[in-house]
C-alpha cells in the first residue's frame, strides 16, 4: 500500500490552515505528522478522520505533551525520523541533525523550527523541513509537505504553499 504523509510544522497557535489542510487532504493521505510548536493546533486535527495515523514531535514551545522529543516510525520499510530541530541547532547548521539521522539509520529525516522549507539528500537520507504552516520566513506564505512512499519504498515529495486559500505546489 502506498503511504502519503502530510507534514506540518510551526503552527504556533494558529490552527486554521492546519485544520483546513487536514480536512482537504483526509481522503488522500495516510499519515498526519506535526513537527512541533503547535501541540494544541495538532490536537484539533485528531478527530477529523478515524483511520489517519497521527504523530507529533514537540518543539521548544510545546510543554507537557507526553511525546518524546524525537521519534521514528517504519513506513513501507523506510525509517522516518521526526524531530522539531531546536535540539540539533538547525538554525545554525544541519550537520547535527544529519548525523543524528545517520546514527538512527533513518531513510527520511523530518524537522521544523526554522520556518524555512528545506529539502536535500545527505548520504542517501532525505532531509526535509516543510517550513511553517503559519509564519514562513522564506516564502512568506504558509507551507506544508507531502511525502509519498510507494510499495517498493520509492520516495517522492513536494512542498505546497497556501495562496489566498488556494493550495499550490511550490516544488516537487
C-alpha positions as CSV (number, residue, x, y, z in Angstrom):
1,X,0.0,0.0,0.0
2,X,1.3,3.4,-0.9
3,X,1.6,5.8,2.1
4,X,1.2,9.5,1.8
5,X,2.4,11.7,4.7
6,X,1.1,15.1,5.3
7,X,3.8,17.0,7.1
8,X,3.4,20.3,9.1
9,X,5.5,22.3,11.5
10,X,5.3,25.5,13.5
11,X,1.6,26.4,13.6
12,X,2.2,28.4,16.8
13,X,-1.4,28.6,18.0
14,X,-2.9,29.4,14.6
15,X,-4.8,26.2,13.7
16,X,-6.9,27.4,10.7
17,X,-4.5,26.4,7.9
18,X,-3.6,23.2,9.6
19,X,-7.2,22.0,10.2
20,X,-8.3,23.2,6.8
21,X,-5.5,21.3,5.1
22,X,-6.1,18.1,7.0
23,X,-9.8,18.2,6.2
24,X,-9.0,18.9,2.5
25,X,-6.4,16.0,2.3
26,X,-8.1,13.5,4.7
27,X,-9.0,11.1,1.9
28,X,-5.7,11.3,0.1
29,X,-3.2,10.8,3.0
30,X,-2.5,8.0,5.4
31,X,-0.4,10.0,8.0
32,X,-0.6,13.4,9.5
33,X,2.8,14.5,11.1
34,X,3.3,17.7,13.0
35,X,6.9,18.6,13.8
36,X,6.3,20.8,16.8
37,X,5.5,24.3,18.1
38,X,1.7,23.7,17.8
39,X,0.5,20.8,20.0
40,X,-2.9,22.4,20.7
41,X,-3.3,23.0,17.0
42,X,-2.3,19.5,16.2
43,X,-4.8,18.1,18.8
44,X,-7.6,19.9,17.0
45,X,-7.0,17.5,14.0
46,X,-7.0,14.2,15.8
47,X,-10.7,13.5,15.3
48,X,-11.0,14.6,11.7
49,X,-10.9,11.1,10.4
50,X,-10.6,7.8,12.3
51,X,-8.2,5.9,10.0
52,X,-5.5,8.5,9.7
53,X,-2.3,7.9,11.6
54,X,-1.1,10.9,13.6
55,X,2.3,11.6,15.1
56,X,3.8,14.7,16.8
57,X,7.3,15.8,17.7
58,X,7.2,18.5,20.4
59,X,9.0,21.8,19.8
60,X,10.6,24.3,22.1
61,X,7.2,25.9,22.6
62,X,5.4,22.7,23.5
63,X,5.4,21.7,27.1
64,X,3.9,18.6,28.8
65,X,2.7,16.9,25.7
66,X,3.9,13.4,26.7
67,X,5.6,12.9,23.3
68,X,9.3,12.1,23.1
69,X,11.4,14.9,21.5
70,X,12.3,12.6,18.6
71,X,10.5,9.6,17.3
72,X,10.8,7.1,14.4
73,X,8.3,5.0,12.5
74,X,8.7,2.4,9.8
75,X,6.6,3.0,6.8
76,X,6.9,0.6,3.8
77,X,10.3,-0.5,5.0
78,X,11.5,3.1,5.3
79,X,12.5,4.5,8.6
80,X,11.1,8.0,9.2
81,X,12.7,10.2,11.9
82,X,10.8,13.1,13.3
83,X,12.2,16.0,15.4
84,X,11.4,19.6,15.9
85,X,15.1,20.5,15.3
86,X,15.9,23.0,18.1
87,X,17.8,20.3,20.0
88,X,20.1,20.0,16.9
89,X,20.7,23.7,16.5
90,X,19.2,23.6,12.9
91,X,19.1,27.4,12.8
92,X,22.9,27.4,12.6
93,X,23.8,24.2,10.9
94,X,22.2,21.0,9.5
95,X,25.3,18.9,10.5
96,X,24.0,17.7,13.8
97,X,20.5,16.6,12.6
98,X,22.1,14.9,9.6
99,X,24.5,13.0,11.8
100,X,21.6,12.0,14.1
101,X,19.6,10.8,11.1
102,X,22.6,8.6,10.1
103,X,23.1,7.3,13.6
104,X,19.3,6.4,13.7
105,X,19.6,4.6,10.3
106,X,16.8,6.9,9.0
107,X,15.7,7.0,5.4
108,X,13.8,10.2,5.9
109,X,14.5,12.9,8.5
110,X,11.8,15.5,9.1
111,X,12.3,18.6,11.2
112,X,10.9,22.1,11.7
113,X,11.9,25.0,13.9
114,X,13.4,27.3,11.2
115,X,10.2,28.2,9.4
116,X,12.1,27.8,6.2
117,X,11.4,24.9,3.8
118,X,14.5,22.7,3.2
119,X,15.0,19.6,1.2
120,X,18.2,17.8,0.3
121,X,19.8,14.3,0.5
122,X,22.6,13.6,2.9
123,X,24.3,10.2,2.4
124,X,21.0,8.8,0.9
125,X,18.8,10.2,3.6
126,X,16.0,12.7,2.6
127,X,16.3,15.7,4.9
128,X,13.1,17.7,4.8
129,X,11.6,20.7,6.6
130,X,8.1,21.8,5.4
131,X,8.6,25.3,6.6
132,X,5.8,26.8,8.7
133,X,2.0,26.3,8.2
134,X,1.6,29.8,9.7
135,X,4.7,32.0,9.7
136,X,7.0,31.2,6.8
137,X,10.3,33.1,7.0
138,X,11.4,32.4,3.4
139,X,8.5,32.2,1.1
140,X,6.1,34.5,3.0
141,X,3.3,32.0,2.6
142,X,2.2,29.1,4.8
143,X,3.8,25.9,3.6
144,X,3.5,22.1,4.2
145,X,4.9,19.0,2.7
146,X,3.6,15.8,1.2
147,X,5.8,12.7,1.1
148,X,4.8,9.5,-0.8
149,X,6.4,6.2,0.0
150,X,5.2,3.6,-2.5
151,X,5.1,-0.2,-2.2
152,X,8.6,-0.5,-3.5
153,X,10.0,2.0,-1.0
154,X,10.3,4.8,-3.6
155,X,10.1,8.2,-2.0
156,X,8.6,11.3,-3.7
157,X,8.0,14.6,-2.0
158,X,6.6,18.0,-2.7
159,X,6.2,21.3,-0.9
160,X,2.9,23.1,-1.1
161,X,2.0,26.7,-0.3
162,X,-1.3,28.3,0.6
163,X,-2.0,31.3,-1.6
164,X,-5.2,33.1,-0.6
165,X,-6.9,29.8,0.4
166,X,-5.7,28.0,-2.8
167,X,-3.2,25.2,-2.2
168,X,-0.5,25.2,-4.9
169,X,2.6,23.0,-5.4
170,X,5.7,25.1,-4.8
171,X,8.1,22.4,-6.0
172,X,8.4,18.6,-6.2
